[in-house]
Amino acid sequence: MTQTSDNVTWLTQAAYDQLKAELEHLSGPARAEITEKIAAAREEGDLKENAGYHAAKEEQGKQEARVRQLKQLLETAKVGEAPAANGVVAPGMVVTIAFDGDPDDTLEFLLASREYASSDIETYSPQSPLGTGVNGKKIGADAEYELPNGKKASVKILDAKPYAG
């Protein structure tokens, strides 16, 4: 679970360990593997028409960008505890909202950094318009946020509980 505040990203110990393991893998075994792929493709001859070489170079570029991203994130990270189950919306919580107070039009999402996004549940950043609107509100409260078209939307907080993973 993450919470970004200014240039500090708060992570649970599990999230920190997961990102650190990814960085170690990308910086070590994965980097060696992509270097071998590039070397093997280079030996095949003409690089202008060598699709394997170009694909490996593109993969290397993406991998190195992710390494830089992870290093920057982990350098500014602070390890903390998961949010308390006190009924107040905070990063690291699964939030259930009703649009315009309509109990039939609901959305459940994880309020967290994209680094913690999973395919199990939709994730909204605390800096997103919806995330900013609900963050710090109590269960039962109304929250307002700005839509991309500049109009305001309102939601009612139905539930907020720590994300269990």
Secondary structure, DSSP 8 states (H G I E B T S, - for coil): -EEEETTEEEE-HHHHHHHHHHHHHHHTHHHHHHHHHHHHHHHTS-STT-HHHHHHHHHHHHHHHHHHHHHHHHHHEEE-----SSSB--TTEEEEEEETT-TTSEEEEEES-GGG--SSS-EE-TTSHHHHHHTT-BTT-EEEEE-TTS-EEEEEEEEEEE---
